[in-house]
Amino acid sequence: MDQLASWWDGAELWIAGLPFIPQVILVLAVMIPLCFGIAWVLDRVLSAVFVLVGRAEADPGVYPDEQTKVGGS
């Protein structure tokens, strides 16, 4: 565990030592694919959970038009 912490500290110090623009580019280059991957995995997992609980898809007939009707208007 100490080796992992030591590596992480070194990587963190290296990133913190970079100028601002390379920091932003590096963080975005890592975070965009990472966040996309996490969102994709969560989508697949939640879709499977919804199928298991019987809520696979929303009924397309629930909102036939894009406007919702409010009573009295």
PyMOL Python script that loads the backbone (N, CA, C, O; Angstrom):
from pymol import cmd

cmd.read_pdbstr("""\
ATOM      1  N   MET A   1       0.824  -1.187   0.000  1.00  0.00           N
ATOM      2  CA  MET A   1       0.000   0.000   0.000  1.00  0.00           C
ATOM      3  C   MET A   1       0.875   1.261   0.000  1.00  0.00           C
ATOM      4  O   MET A   1       0.519   2.275  -0.601  1.00  0.00           O
ATOM      5  N   ASP A   2       2.006   1.182   0.672  1.00  0.00           N
ATOM      6  CA  ASP A   2       2.905   2.337   0.701  1.00  0.00           C
ATOM      7  C   ASP A   2       3.458   2.643  -0.685  1.00  0.00           C
ATOM      8  O   ASP A   2       3.667   3.807  -1.026  1.00  0.00           O
ATOM      9  N   GLN A   3       3.698   1.607  -1.486  1.00  0.00           N
ATOM     10  CA  GLN A   3       4.201   1.844  -2.838  1.00  0.00           C
ATOM     11  C   GLN A   3       3.161   2.571  -3.684  1.00  0.00           C
ATOM     12  O   GLN A   3       3.495   3.477  -4.448  1.00  0.00           O
ATOM     13  N   LEU A   4       1.897   2.168  -3.541  1.00  0.00           N
ATOM     14  CA  LEU A   4       0.825   2.823  -4.289  1.00  0.00           C
ATOM     15  C   LEU A   4       0.695   4.288  -3.859  1.00  0.00           C
ATOM     16  O   LEU A   4       0.553   5.179  -4.697  1.00  0.00           O
ATOM     17  N   ALA A   5       0.746   4.525  -2.553  1.00  0.00           N
ATOM     18  CA  ALA A   5       0.648   5.898  -2.046  1.00  0.00           C
ATOM     19  C   ALA A   5       1.835   6.730  -2.516  1.00  0.00           C
ATOM     20  O   ALA A   5       1.678   7.900  -2.865  1.00  0.00           O
ATOM     21  N   SER A   6       3.000   6.138  -2.524  1.00  0.00           N
ATOM     22  CA  SER A   6       4.195   6.850  -2.986  1.00  0.00           C
ATOM     23  C   SER A   6       4.101   7.174  -4.472  1.00  0.00           C
ATOM     24  O   SER A   6       4.461   8.274  -4.892  1.00  0.00           O
ATOM     25  N   TRP A   7       3.618   6.217  -5.272  1.00  0.00           N
ATOM     26  CA  TRP A   7       3.447   6.465  -6.708  1.00  0.00           C
ATOM     27  C   TRP A   7       2.426   7.571  -6.934  1.00  0.00           C
ATOM     28  O   TRP A   7       2.640   8.469  -7.748  1.00  0.00           O
ATOM     29  N   TRP A   8       1.303   7.499  -6.202  1.00  0.00           N
ATOM     30  CA  TRP A   8       0.258   8.506  -6.365  1.00  0.00           C
ATOM     31  C   TRP A   8       0.777   9.890  -5.998  1.00  0.00           C
ATOM     32  O   TRP A   8       0.493  10.863  -6.697  1.00  0.00           O
ATOM     33  N   ASP A   9       1.532   9.987  -4.911  1.00  0.00           N
ATOM     34  CA  ASP A   9       2.103  11.282  -4.518  1.00  0.00           C
ATOM     35  C   ASP A   9       3.025  11.825  -5.600  1.00  0.00           C
ATOM     36  O   ASP A   9       3.008  13.021  -5.893  1.00  0.00           O
ATOM     37  N   GLY A  10       3.831  10.945  -6.196  1.00  0.00           N
ATOM     38  CA  GLY A  10       4.720  11.373  -7.270  1.00  0.00           C
ATOM     39  C   GLY A  10       3.960  11.857  -8.482  1.00  0.00           C
ATOM     40  O   GLY A  10       4.304  12.882  -9.071  1.00  0.00           O
ATOM     41  N   ALA A  11       2.920  11.120  -8.861  1.00  0.00           N
ATOM     42  CA  ALA A  11       2.105  11.522 -10.012  1.00  0.00           C
ATOM     43  C   ALA A  11       1.392  12.840  -9.735  1.00  0.00           C
ATOM     44  O   ALA A  11       1.315  13.706 -10.607  1.00  0.00           O
ATOM     45  N   GLU A  12       0.875  12.989  -8.525  1.00  0.00           N
ATOM     46  CA  GLU A  12       0.179  14.220  -8.156  1.00  0.00           C
ATOM     47  C   GLU A  12       1.131  15.421  -8.189  1.00  0.00           C
ATOM     48  O   GLU A  12       0.776  16.491  -8.683  1.00  0.00           O
ATOM     49  N   LEU A  13       2.323  15.232  -7.668  1.00  0.00           N
ATOM     50  CA  LEU A  13       3.302  16.320  -7.688  1.00  0.00           C
ATOM     51  C   LEU A  13       3.725  16.662  -9.112  1.00  0.00           C
ATOM     52  O   LEU A  13       3.951  17.829  -9.431  1.00  0.00           O
ATOM     53  N   TRP A  14       3.833  15.650  -9.967  1.00  0.00           N
ATOM     54  CA  TRP A  14       4.204  15.907 -11.358  1.00  0.00           C
ATOM     55  C   TRP A  14       3.115  16.724 -12.055  1.00  0.00           C
ATOM     56  O   TRP A  14       3.413  17.684 -12.766  1.00  0.00           O
ATOM     57  N   ILE A  15       1.857  16.340 -11.848  1.00  0.00           N
ATOM     58  CA  ILE A  15       0.752  17.080 -12.475  1.00  0.00           C
ATOM     59  C   ILE A  15       0.681  18.499 -11.907  1.00  0.00           C
ATOM     60  O   ILE A  15       0.499  19.458 -12.658  1.00  0.00           O
ATOM     61  N   ALA A  16       0.823  18.637 -10.592  1.00  0.00           N
ATOM     62  CA  ALA A  16       0.756  19.962  -9.963  1.00  0.00           C
ATOM     63  C   ALA A  16       1.906  20.850 -10.414  1.00  0.00           C
ATOM     64  O   ALA A  16       1.778  22.074 -10.391  1.00  0.00           O
ATOM     65  N   GLY A  17       3.021  20.267 -10.823  1.00  0.00           N
ATOM     66  CA  GLY A  17       4.161  21.048 -11.269  1.00  0.00           C
ATOM     67  C   GLY A  17       4.069  21.513 -12.704  1.00  0.00           C
ATOM     68  O   GLY A  17       4.863  22.350 -13.136  1.00  0.00           O
ATOM     69  N   LEU A  18       3.120  20.989 -13.444  1.00  0.00           N
ATOM     70  CA  LEU A  18       2.949  21.405 -14.836  1.00  0.00           C
ATOM     71  C   LEU A  18       2.308  22.780 -14.912  1.00  0.00           C
ATOM     72  O   LEU A  18       1.596  23.180 -13.990  1.00  0.00           O
ATOM     73  N   PRO A  19       2.547  23.510 -15.997  1.00  0.00           N
ATOM     74  CA  PRO A  19       1.801  24.755 -16.206  1.00  0.00           C
ATOM     75  C   PRO A  19       0.304  24.454 -16.382  1.00  0.00           C
ATOM     76  O   PRO A  19      -0.090  23.310 -16.604  1.00  0.00           O
ATOM     77  N   PHE A  20      -0.511  25.498 -16.278  1.00  0.00           N
ATOM     78  CA  PHE A  20      -1.964  25.332 -16.238  1.00  0.00           C
ATOM     79  C   PHE A  20      -2.524  24.638 -17.476  1.00  0.00           C
ATOM     80  O   PHE A  20      -3.293  23.687 -17.338  1.00  0.00           O
ATOM     81  N   ILE A  21      -2.168  25.075 -18.664  1.00  0.00           N
ATOM     82  CA  ILE A  21      -2.740  24.522 -19.894  1.00  0.00           C
ATOM     83  C   ILE A  21      -2.416  23.030 -20.038  1.00  0.00           C
ATOM     84  O   ILE A  21      -3.325  22.251 -20.324  1.00  0.00           O
ATOM     85  N   PRO A  22      -1.162  22.599 -19.854  1.00  0.00           N
ATOM     86  CA  PRO A  22      -0.914  21.149 -19.908  1.00  0.00           C
ATOM     87  C   PRO A  22      -1.660  20.373 -18.823  1.00  0.00           C
ATOM     88  O   PRO A  22      -2.052  19.229 -19.049  1.00  0.00           O
ATOM     89  N   GLN A  23      -1.863  20.978 -17.647  1.00  0.00           N
ATOM     90  CA  GLN A  23      -2.658  20.322 -16.601  1.00  0.00           C
ATOM     91  C   GLN A  23      -4.079  20.075 -17.091  1.00  0.00           C
ATOM     92  O   GLN A  23      -4.616  18.977 -16.947  1.00  0.00           O
ATOM     93  N   VAL A  24      -4.678  21.109 -17.671  1.00  0.00           N
ATOM     94  CA  VAL A  24      -6.059  20.992 -18.152  1.00  0.00           C
ATOM     95  C   VAL A  24      -6.143  19.939 -19.245  1.00  0.00           C
ATOM     96  O   VAL A  24      -7.049  19.105 -19.230  1.00  0.00           O
ATOM     97  N   ILE A  25      -5.217  19.962 -20.189  1.00  0.00           N
ATOM     98  CA  ILE A  25      -5.233  18.996 -21.286  1.00  0.00           C
ATOM     99  C   ILE A  25      -5.074  17.582 -20.753  1.00  0.00           C
ATOM    100  O   ILE A  25      -5.787  16.676 -21.184  1.00  0.00           O
ATOM    101  N   LEU A  26      -4.153  17.383 -19.827  1.00  0.00           N
ATOM    102  CA  LEU A  26      -3.921  16.053 -19.268  1.00  0.00           C
ATOM    103  C   LEU A  26      -5.129  15.558 -18.479  1.00  0.00           C
ATOM    104  O   LEU A  26      -5.549  14.410 -18.630  1.00  0.00           O
ATOM    105  N   VAL A  27      -5.680  16.419 -17.647  1.00  0.00           N
ATOM    106  CA  VAL A  27      -6.838  16.016 -16.843  1.00  0.00           C
ATOM    107  C   VAL A  27      -8.029  15.702 -17.755  1.00  0.00           C
ATOM    108  O   VAL A  27      -8.721  14.707 -17.537  1.00  0.00           O
ATOM    109  N   LEU A  28      -8.275  16.530 -18.765  1.00  0.00           N
ATOM    110  CA  LEU A  28      -9.385  16.254 -19.678  1.00  0.00           C
ATOM    111  C   LEU A  28      -9.153  14.988 -20.492  1.00  0.00           C
ATOM    112  O   LEU A  28     -10.090  14.234 -20.754  1.00  0.00           O
ATOM    113  N   ALA A  29      -7.909  14.754 -20.891  1.00  0.00           N
ATOM    114  CA  ALA A  29      -7.593  13.549 -21.659  1.00  0.00           C
ATOM    115  C   ALA A  29      -7.838  12.288 -20.840  1.00  0.00           C
ATOM    116  O   ALA A  29      -8.121  11.230 -21.402  1.00  0.00           O
ATOM    117  N   VAL A  30      -7.733  12.392 -19.531  1.00  0.00           N
ATOM    118  CA  VAL A  30      -7.994  11.242 -18.663  1.00  0.00           C
ATOM    119  C   VAL A  30      -9.459  11.206 -18.239  1.00  0.00           C
ATOM    120  O   VAL A  30     -10.088  10.148 -18.269  1.00  0.00           O
ATOM    121  N   MET A  31     -10.005  12.353 -17.847  1.00  0.00           N
ATOM    122  CA  MET A  31     -11.340  12.380 -17.250  1.00  0.00           C
ATOM    123  C   MET A  31     -12.459  12.153 -18.248  1.00  0.00           C
ATOM    124  O   MET A  31     -13.446  11.500 -17.909  1.00  0.00           O
ATOM    125  N   ILE A  32     -12.345  12.669 -19.472  1.00  0.00           N
ATOM    126  CA  ILE A  32     -13.427  12.482 -20.443  1.00  0.00           C
ATOM    127  C   ILE A  32     -13.638  11.006 -20.765  1.00  0.00           C
ATOM    128  O   ILE A  32     -14.772  10.535 -20.676  1.00  0.00           O
ATOM    129  N   PRO A  33     -12.601  10.252 -21.135  1.00  0.00           N
ATOM    130  CA  PRO A  33     -12.832   8.820 -21.368  1.00  0.00           C
ATOM    131  C   PRO A  33     -13.254   8.073 -20.098  1.00  0.00           C
ATOM    132  O   PRO A  33     -14.086   7.168 -20.161  1.00  0.00           O
ATOM    133  N   LEU A  34     -12.684   8.447 -18.949  1.00  0.00           N
ATOM    134  CA  LEU A  34     -13.035   7.776 -17.700  1.00  0.00           C
ATOM    135  C   LEU A  34     -14.509   8.015 -17.350  1.00  0.00           C
ATOM    136  O   LEU A  34     -15.221   7.074 -17.001  1.00  0.00           O
ATOM    137  N   CYS A  35     -14.960   9.247 -17.442  1.00  0.00           N
ATOM    138  CA  CYS A  35     -16.362   9.563 -17.143  1.00  0.00           C
ATOM    139  C   CYS A  35     -17.300   8.921 -18.157  1.00  0.00           C
ATOM    140  O   CYS A  35     -18.372   8.442 -17.790  1.00  0.00           O
ATOM    141  N   PHE A  36     -16.908   8.908 -19.430  1.00  0.00           N
ATOM    142  CA  PHE A  36     -17.714   8.247 -20.443  1.00  0.00           C
ATOM    143  C   PHE A  36     -17.846   6.754 -20.125  1.00  0.00           C
ATOM    144  O   PHE A  36     -18.935   6.188 -20.220  1.00  0.00           O
ATOM    145  N   GLY A  37     -16.737   6.127 -19.750  1.00  0.00           N
ATOM    146  CA  GLY A  37     -16.762   4.701 -19.413  1.00  0.00           C
ATOM    147  C   GLY A  37     -17.622   4.419 -18.197  1.00  0.00           C
ATOM    148  O   GLY A  37     -18.382   3.451 -18.188  1.00  0.00           O
ATOM    149  N   ILE A  38     -17.513   5.250 -17.171  1.00  0.00           N
ATOM    150  CA  ILE A  38     -18.335   5.066 -15.976  1.00  0.00           C
ATOM    151  C   ILE A  38     -19.810   5.245 -16.314  1.00  0.00           C
ATOM    152  O   ILE A  38     -20.643   4.467 -15.850  1.00  0.00           O
ATOM    153  N   ALA A  39     -20.148   6.254 -17.112  1.00  0.00           N
ATOM    154  CA  ALA A  39     -21.540   6.483 -17.502  1.00  0.00           C
ATOM    155  C   ALA A  39     -22.074   5.313 -18.316  1.00  0.00           C
ATOM    156  O   ALA A  39     -23.224   4.913 -18.139  1.00  0.00           O
ATOM    157  N   TRP A  40     -21.251   4.758 -19.211  1.00  0.00           N
ATOM    158  CA  TRP A  40     -21.677   3.619 -20.038  1.00  0.00           C
ATOM    159  C   TRP A  40     -21.938   2.400 -19.161  1.00  0.00           C
ATOM    160  O   TRP A  40     -22.939   1.705 -19.335  1.00  0.00           O
ATOM    161  N   VAL A  41     -21.033   2.143 -18.216  1.00  0.00           N
ATOM    162  CA  VAL A  41     -21.212   0.993 -17.317  1.00  0.00           C
ATOM    163  C   VAL A  41     -22.455   1.183 -16.459  1.00  0.00           C
ATOM    164  O   VAL A  41     -23.238   0.247 -16.298  1.00  0.00           O
ATOM    165  N   LEU A  42     -22.651   2.377 -15.905  1.00  0.00           N
ATOM    166  CA  LEU A  42     -23.845   2.636 -15.103  1.00  0.00           C
ATOM    167  C   LEU A  42     -25.116   2.483 -15.922  1.00  0.00           C
ATOM    168  O   LEU A  42     -26.117   1.970 -15.420  1.00  0.00           O
ATOM    169  N   ASP A  43     -25.090   2.921 -17.176  1.00  0.00           N
ATOM    170  CA  ASP A  43     -26.253   2.761 -18.048  1.00  0.00           C
ATOM    171  C   ASP A  43     -26.594   1.293 -18.238  1.00  0.00           C
ATOM    172  O   ASP A  43     -27.761   0.910 -18.158  1.00  0.00           O
ATOM    173  N   ARG A  44     -25.581   0.467 -18.490  1.00  0.00           N
ATOM    174  CA  ARG A  44     -25.806  -0.964 -18.689  1.00  0.00           C
ATOM    175  C   ARG A  44     -26.302  -1.630 -17.412  1.00  0.00           C
ATOM    176  O   ARG A  44     -27.220  -2.449 -17.453  1.00  0.00           O
ATOM    177  N   VAL A  45     -25.699  -1.283 -16.279  1.00  0.00           N
ATOM    178  CA  VAL A  45     -26.091  -1.893 -15.008  1.00  0.00           C
ATOM    179  C   VAL A  45     -27.517  -1.485 -14.645  1.00  0.00           C
ATOM    180  O   VAL A  45     -28.327  -2.333 -14.270  1.00  0.00           O
ATOM    181  N   LEU A  46     -27.825  -0.203 -14.752  1.00  0.00           N
ATOM    182  CA  LEU A  46     -29.174   0.251 -14.411  1.00  0.00           C
ATOM    183  C   LEU A  46     -30.215  -0.293 -15.376  1.00  0.00           C
ATOM    184  O   LEU A  46     -31.339  -0.578 -14.964  1.00  0.00           O
ATOM    185  N   SER A  47     -29.869  -0.446 -16.649  1.00  0.00           N
ATOM    186  CA  SER A  47     -30.800  -1.055 -17.596  1.00  0.00           C
ATOM    187  C   SER A  47     -31.109  -2.486 -17.187  1.00  0.00           C
ATOM    188  O   SER A  47     -32.261  -2.914 -17.247  1.00  0.00           O
ATOM    189  N   ALA A  48     -30.092  -3.227 -16.774  1.00  0.00           N
ATOM    190  CA  ALA A  48     -30.308  -4.609 -16.330  1.00  0.00           C
ATOM    191  C   ALA A  48     -31.151  -4.650 -15.061  1.00  0.00           C
ATOM    192  O   ALA A  48     -32.018  -5.512 -14.920  1.00  0.00           O
ATOM    193  N   VAL A  49     -30.904  -3.722 -14.134  1.00  0.00           N
ATOM    194  CA  VAL A  49     -31.698  -3.670 -12.902  1.00  0.00           C
ATOM    195  C   VAL A  49     -33.150  -3.346 -13.224  1.00  0.00           C
ATOM    196  O   VAL A  49     -34.057  -3.955 -12.656  1.00  0.00           O
ATOM    197  N   PHE A  50     -33.384  -2.398 -14.127  1.00  0.00           N
ATOM    198  CA  PHE A  50     -34.750  -2.038 -14.497  1.00  0.00           C
ATOM    199  C   PHE A  50     -35.468  -3.197 -15.164  1.00  0.00           C
ATOM    200  O   PHE A  50     -36.665  -3.382 -14.948  1.00  0.00           O
ATOM    201  N   VAL A  51     -34.768  -3.980 -15.966  1.00  0.00           N
ATOM    202  CA  VAL A  51     -35.378  -5.155 -16.579  1.00  0.00           C
ATOM    203  C   VAL A  51     -35.763  -6.150 -15.495  1.00  0.00           C
ATOM    204  O   VAL A  51     -36.833  -6.755 -15.558  1.00  0.00           O
ATOM    205  N   LEU A  52     -34.901  -6.323 -14.506  1.00  0.00           N
ATOM    206  CA  LEU A  52     -35.178  -7.268 -13.424  1.00  0.00           C
ATOM    207  C   LEU A  52     -36.387  -6.865 -12.588  1.00  0.00           C
ATOM    208  O   LEU A  52     -37.128  -7.727 -12.116  1.00  0.00           O
ATOM    209  N   VAL A  53     -36.592  -5.567 -12.403  1.00  0.00           N
ATOM    210  CA  VAL A  53     -37.723  -5.123 -11.594  1.00  0.00           C
ATOM    211  C   VAL A  53     -38.961  -4.827 -12.439  1.00  0.00           C
ATOM    212  O   VAL A  53     -39.965  -4.337 -11.922  1.00  0.00           O
ATOM    213  N   GLY A  54     -38.889  -5.124 -13.732  1.00  0.00           N
ATOM    214  CA  GLY A  54     -40.053  -4.970 -14.591  1.00  0.00           C
ATOM    215  C   GLY A  54     -40.263  -3.580 -15.144  1.00  0.00           C
ATOM    216  O   GLY A  54     -41.371  -3.257 -15.573  1.00  0.00           O
ATOM    217  N   ARG A  55     -39.254  -2.757 -15.150  1.00  0.00           N
ATOM    218  CA  ARG A  55     -39.370  -1.393 -15.681  1.00  0.00           C
ATOM    219  C   ARG A  55     -38.410  -1.216 -16.847  1.00  0.00           C
ATOM    220  O   ARG A  55     -37.591  -0.297 -16.850  1.00  0.00           O
ATOM    221  N   ALA A  56     -38.512  -2.097 -17.840  1.00  0.00           N
ATOM    222  CA  ALA A  56     -37.533  -2.125 -18.935  1.00  0.00           C
ATOM    223  C   ALA A  56     -37.525  -0.839 -19.746  1.00  0.00           C
ATOM    224  O   ALA A  56     -36.464  -0.247 -19.946  1.00  0.00           O
ATOM    225  N   GLU A  57     -38.673  -0.398 -20.212  1.00  0.00           N
ATOM    226  CA  GLU A  57     -38.736   0.787 -21.069  1.00  0.00           C
ATOM    227  C   GLU A  57     -39.947   1.617 -20.662  1.00  0.00           C
ATOM    228  O   GLU A  57     -40.934   1.092 -20.145  1.00  0.00           O
ATOM    229  N   ALA A  58     -39.854   2.914 -20.903  1.00  0.00           N
ATOM    230  CA  ALA A  58     -41.010   3.778 -20.672  1.00  0.00           C
ATOM    231  C   ALA A  58     -42.031   3.525 -21.772  1.00  0.00           C
ATOM    232  O   ALA A  58     -41.666   3.285 -22.923  1.00  0.00           O
ATOM    233  N   ASP A  59     -43.287   3.579 -21.422  1.00  0.00           N
ATOM    234  CA  ASP A  59     -44.362   3.370 -22.386  1.00  0.00           C
ATOM    235  C   ASP A  59     -44.402   4.554 -23.349  1.00  0.00           C
ATOM    236  O   ASP A  59     -44.598   5.686 -22.905  1.00  0.00           O
ATOM    237  N   PRO A  60     -44.221   4.331 -24.663  1.00  0.00           N
ATOM    238  CA  PRO A  60     -44.197   5.455 -25.601  1.00  0.00           C
ATOM    239  C   PRO A  60     -45.539   6.166 -25.697  1.00  0.00           C
ATOM    240  O   PRO A  60     -45.595   7.289 -26.197  1.00  0.00           O
ATOM    241  N   GLY A  61     -46.616   5.551 -25.237  1.00  0.00           N
ATOM    242  CA  GLY A  61     -47.926   6.177 -25.306  1.00  0.00           C
ATOM    243  C   GLY A  61     -48.225   7.082 -24.127  1.00  0.00           C
ATOM    244  O   GLY A  61     -49.294   7.690 -24.092  1.00  0.00           O
ATOM    245  N   VAL A  62     -47.342   7.196 -23.176  1.00  0.00           N
ATOM    246  CA  VAL A  62     -47.603   8.006 -21.990  1.00  0.00           C
ATOM    247  C   VAL A  62     -47.674   9.481 -22.354  1.00  0.00           C
ATOM    248  O   VAL A  62     -48.580  10.187 -21.910  1.00  0.00           O
ATOM    249  N   TYR A  63     -46.736   9.948 -23.150  1.00  0.00           N
ATOM    250  CA  TYR A  63     -46.715  11.339 -23.578  1.00  0.00           C
ATOM    251  C   TYR A  63     -46.783  11.371 -25.104  1.00  0.00           C
ATOM    252  O   TYR A  63     -45.748  11.468 -25.763  1.00  0.00           O
ATOM    253  N   PRO A  64     -47.985  11.289 -25.672  1.00  0.00           N
ATOM    254  CA  PRO A  64     -48.091  11.223 -27.133  1.00  0.00           C
ATOM    255  C   PRO A  64     -47.627  12.489 -27.818  1.00  0.00           C
ATOM    256  O   PRO A  64     -47.131  12.418 -28.942  1.00  0.00           O
ATOM    257  N   ASP A  65     -47.765  13.633 -27.197  1.00  0.00           N
ATOM    258  CA  ASP A  65     -47.230  14.864 -27.759  1.00  0.00           C
ATOM    259  C   ASP A  65     -46.282  15.460 -26.726  1.00  0.00           C
ATOM    260  O   ASP A  65     -46.248  15.018 -25.578  1.00  0.00           O
ATOM    261  N   GLU A  66     -45.523  16.453 -27.133  1.00  0.00           N
ATOM    262  CA  GLU A  66     -44.501  16.993 -26.244  1.00  0.00           C
ATOM    263  C   GLU A  66     -45.077  17.975 -25.233  1.00  0.00           C
ATOM    264  O   GLU A  66     -44.368  18.394 -24.318  1.00  0.00           O
ATOM    265  N   GLN A  67     -46.333  18.348 -25.374  1.00  0.00           N
ATOM    266  CA  GLN A  67     -46.940  19.287 -24.447  1.00  0.00           C
ATOM    267  C   GLN A  67     -47.729  18.499 -23.401  1.00  0.00           C
ATOM    268  O   GLN A  67     -48.410  17.523 -23.718  1.00  0.00           O
ATOM    269  N   THR A  68     -47.623  18.934 -22.184  1.00  0.00           N
ATOM    270  CA  THR A  68     -48.422  18.326 -21.131  1.00  0.00           C
ATOM    271  C   THR A  68     -49.622  19.215 -20.884  1.00  0.00           C
ATOM    272  O   THR A  68     -49.513  20.441 -20.888  1.00  0.00           O
ATOM    273  N   LYS A  69     -50.743  18.603 -20.674  1.00  0.00           N
ATOM    274  CA  LYS A  69     -51.982  19.368 -20.454  1.00  0.00           C
ATOM    275  C   LYS A  69     -52.143  19.630 -18.963  1.00  0.00           C
ATOM    276  O   LYS A  69     -52.025  18.727 -18.135  1.00  0.00           O
ATOM    277  N   VAL A  70     -52.412  20.879 -18.650  1.00  0.00           N
ATOM    278  CA  VAL A  70     -52.649  21.279 -17.270  1.00  0.00           C
ATOM    279  C   VAL A  70     -54.131  21.566 -17.131  1.00  0.00           C
ATOM    280  O   VAL A  70     -54.710  22.286 -17.945  1.00  0.00           O
ATOM    281  N   GLY A  71     -54.742  21.007 -16.105  1.00  0.00           N
ATOM    282  CA  GLY A  71     -56.187  21.187 -15.902  1.00  0.00           C
ATOM    283  C   GLY A  71     -56.561  22.658 -15.760  1.00  0.00           C
ATOM    284  O   GLY A  71     -55.892  23.404 -15.045  1.00  0.00           O
ATOM    285  N   GLY A  72     -57.631  23.080 -16.439  1.00  0.00           N
ATOM    286  CA  GLY A  72     -58.138  24.438 -16.328  1.00  0.00           C
ATOM    287  C   GLY A  72     -57.472  25.440 -17.246  1.00  0.00           C
ATOM    288  O   GLY A  72     -57.770  26.631 -17.158  1.00  0.00           O
ATOM    289  N   SER A  73     -56.591  25.010 -18.115  1.00  0.00           N
ATOM    290  CA  SER A  73     -55.972  26.005 -18.996  1.00  0.00           C
ATOM    291  C   SER A  73     -56.327  25.754 -20.436  1.00  0.00           C
ATOM    292  O   SER A  73     -55.892  26.496 -21.317  1.00  0.00           O
TER     293      SER A  73
END
""", "prot")
cmd.dss("prot")
cmd.show_as("cartoon", "prot")
cmd.util.cbc("prot")
cmd.orient("prot")
